[in-house]
Amino acid sequence: MSPSPDTAAAVSAFMALSRFVIANGMEDAVHHAFRERPHLVDIAKGFVRMEVLNPRERPEEIWLLTYWTDEQSYLVWHRSHDYREAYEGIPKGLKLVPKSAEILLFDYVAH
């Protein structure tokens, strides 16, 4: 049985995973910044949801997983003024492990 059109429209077709590693012990400040984020992405066209994850065995590593209806919506957001404004909440003095920041793009397959 295939999903109804309403259910199918709510399913993400595209995900982006941003990953970075904190170099200077500011994990708590980064966690706080994500909890208090301005939620600018929440109203972006095509945005479904966001999850911020922290692997237990690597507390200095952060994964930011965003779900989108389509890749184009993500690309428009990623190039937008609101995207740059959303990152103004990054804690001052934050240092990342060199070359640790990466973005991985995923297509939805099944759940």
N, C-alpha and C positions, 0 to 999 in steps of 0.2 A: 504494500500500500504506500503510495507516495504522499508526502506532506501536502496539506492544503496550501493554497497560494499565500495566505496570511502567515503561516508557519514558515514557509520557504523564504519569504521576504525578510523574516526576522533573523535568519541564519547568516552568520558572517561568511563571506566568501574569501576574505583576505585578512591576514594578520601580519603585524610587524612586531618584531622583538628587538628592543634596544637593550644592549647589555653593556655594563661598564663595571670597573673595579676601582674602589676608593683606596687611595694610597696613604691617606693621612689620618685615619681613625675617626672620620666624621660621619660614621654610619648613622648614629642617632639623629644628627642634624638633617641628614638626607631623608631618613624615614619621616621625620617631622614635616619637612618641606613637602613631601608627597601627600601626607595626610591633610595638610593645609593648602594644597594647590588651588589655584583659582578656577579650576574646572572649565577653562576656555575650550578645550577639545570636546567637551560634552555636547556642545551645540553645533559642532562641525558637521557639514553634510556628509552622510555616509558613516559616521561614527556609531559604533554599537556599544562598546564598553572598553574599560582599561583595567588591567590588573598589574600591581607592582609586587614583585616576588623577590625573596631573599633566600638563597640556598642556605640551609642550616649549617652545612659543612664549610661554607665560605661566606661568613657574615659581611665581608667587605665587598661582596659582589651584589649588584642590583640588576634585576631583569624587569623591564617595562614592556608589557605585552598589550598591544592595542588591537582591537577587533574592528573590522570595517566591512561595509557591504561590498566594496570594490576597491581595487588598487588605485584607481584614479582619484577617489575621494581622499585616500591617504596622502597621495602625492600633492594634491592641492593644499591640504592642511600643512604638510611638512614644509612647503614653500611660503606659507602665509605669515603675515605680521603677527597674528594671534599665536602662532607656534613660537616665534621668537619671544613674544611677551610672556608666554607661559613659562619659559625657561629663565626668566628674570628672578624667579623664586629660589634658584639654586643657592645654597648656602655660600656666603663669602668665605674665601680661603680654601674651598674644596679643591683637592688635587686628585687626579686620576692616575692609575698606573698607565704609563705610556703605552700607546697602541692597544689598550684594553677595550676601548669603546668600539662597538660594532653594531650594525643593524642587519638582522636577518629577516627575510620576507618569506611568507608562507601562503600557500593556497589551501583553502578548506577542502578536505576530502570526505570526511564522514564523522559522525559521533555515535 
